[in-house]
Each structure stands twice: as C-alpha cells, then as structure tokens.
C-alpha cells in the first residue's frame, strides 16, 4: 500500500497547463508596464557628414530633433541615425500616437510602423 504517492510527469504537466493561462495576463502586463502613450508634435531634420577628417567616403548621419507630448508635458528628443528609412518613419509619425519607454535620459520609442528607435532627451532649445 502506498501512503505517499509522488506526483508523476503527467500530474506536473497538468498543473502547469492549468497555471499558465491564469498568470499570462499578469506576465503581459509586466512586459508593457514601462510604455506610455505620447504624441509627436514637431519634427526637425538636419543632415550632416559622419566622418569629417577621413580619406574614405563619408556616410551621412541624420540628426532628427522632435518633440513628444506625454502626460501633459513636452519633451525635446535628439535622435541620430544613418538609416534614411528610420528618418522617413519618424517623419511619418508626425501628430500620431507612439509608445514611449523612458529610462532616465534614454528613451525607446515604438513608432506606428512598429519600428523601435532609441533616442535621448535633448536641451529644449534644440526643438
């Protein structure tokens, strides 16, 4: 006669299958807890060369200064890239809602196209 039966793999698997759907809303809420909705209210683009003193061909570095309106406050953002499609996606997001994760002066911005860009806060005189 068995007094203490150990749970087998079937029992453990069944318990896990029952617990995962119960906790999945909590896991997805934690994954998106850092993102806030914001609106891009102005975009200004400046192109400049990346390698000023070089004998090799230079790549254009695009600097995009834009302003976000989030929770009633305006933030000036500075973004540098060499990819023209990122600049086009950012300009297309003008006056549209984006998702922003702000960690100190660093930001991760999810544009309406789904592209994620990493930018930083800038001085308010740049925008």
Secondary structure, 3 states (H helix, E strand, C coil): CCCCCCCCHHHHHHHHHHHHHHHHHHHHHHHCCCEEEEEEEEEEEEEEECCCCCCCCCCEEEEEEEEEEECCEEEEEEEEECCHHHHHHHHHCCCCEEEEEEECCEEEEECCCCCEEEEEECCHHHC
